[in-house]
Amino acid sequence: MATTGYLKRLTRRLTEDLGDADAEQIAEESRATGAQRAAECCRGDEVTMHGELRSVETCSRSAKAGVKAEFFDGSDTVLLKWLGRNRIPGIEPGRKLTVRGRLAEHEGTKLIYNPYYELYGPEDE
């Protein structure tokens, strides 16, 4: 019986889109931490979410405009903005983290300014 479940999961993994599989895995990890789902959060909510950084954009040293990161929790994307910084150690694409802050919205995009964050690496999983 256990073999049947394994074969179903294996077949599904081999035939589904890699983006969907990745989103499902991130969503499962997020649920396991008890974090809120980005898709269910609204502007003004104080949120705690767990997910992965998809991209990170930094500015030049002279500009100090901030660091922007695209955060994905398996349900939706949230833009994270740290103002007045040109680089943050550990904030890099592919890094898993838990973020906490007040959800804002700008031009239809969910975002959190200066979120508190906790980084997770391969050794933490």
N, C-alpha and C positions, 0 to 999 in steps of 0.2 A: 504494500500500500504506500509506504513512504517513497518508494521508487517512482510511482506514478506522479506524485506531486513534484518530485525533483525533475522528472522528464518534462512536465508541463512548463515549469519555470525555465528550464533550459531552452525549450523550443520557443517560448515567448521571447527570451533574451536574444536568441539568434535571429528572430524575424522582425522584432520591433525596431523602430527608429532609435538611433543612439541618443538623440536629444530627449526623447520621451523616457527612455530608460534612466538617463541621468536625472531628469526632473523627478521621476518616481523615487529614486534612491535618496535624493536630497529631501524630498517631502517626507519620506519615512524617517530619516534622521531627525528632521525638525519635529515631527510628531512625538518621537521617542524622548526628546528633551522637554516636552510640554510647552514649547514655544507657540506663539500665535501665528496663524497663517496670514501672510501679507494680503492675500486676496480677500480676506474677511475683515481687514482693518480699514478704518476711515480716517479722514483728516481730523486732527485734534486728539486722536487716541494716543494714550501712553502705551507703547508696545515693547515687547521683547520677542525677537525673532531669531531663528537659527537658520543659517544657509551658507552660501558660498559666494565669493567675489568672482564675477565673470570678467570684469575689466576694471582697470584703475588708470586714472588720468592725473598726472601731476603737472604743476606749472614750473616755470623757471624760478630760480632763487630770488631774482629781483622782483618778480611779480607778486609773490606770496599771496596769490588769489585763493589758493586752497587745493585740496585733494578731493577728487570725485571718484566714487567707486560704484559700479553696478552690482547690486546684491540680489541674489536669487534664492528663494526658499522652497522652490518646487511648485509654488502656486502662483507667484507673481514677482515682478521685479521692482525693487525700491532703489532709488538713487541715494547714496550716502555722501554728504558733503562736510568736510572738515575745513573750516575757514581759517585763513591766516597761516596755513602750513604749506610747505612745498614738498614734503615727503614725510611718510610715517613708516617706521620700520615694521615689517611684518604685514603691512597692507599691500597685498600683491594678488594678481589673478590666480584663481584656483584655491585660495586659502579659505578654510572654513572658519566661521566665527559666529558668535552670538552678539547681537546688537540690541541696544535699549535706548529709547528716546521718544520724543513726541513726533507723530507722523504729520507731515505737511503735504501740500499738493501745489504743484506749479505747472500750469499749462497741461493738465491731465496726467502728470507724472507724480507718483508718490515719492516723497523724499524725507530724509531725516537729517537735520543739521547737527553737526558736532555730536554724533552718537557715542554713547559709552559702548565699549566693545571688549570682547574676550576672544582671543585667538585660539584656534585649535590646529594642531599639526598632526602629521601621520603618527607620531608617538602617542597622541592623546586618544586615538580612535580604537 
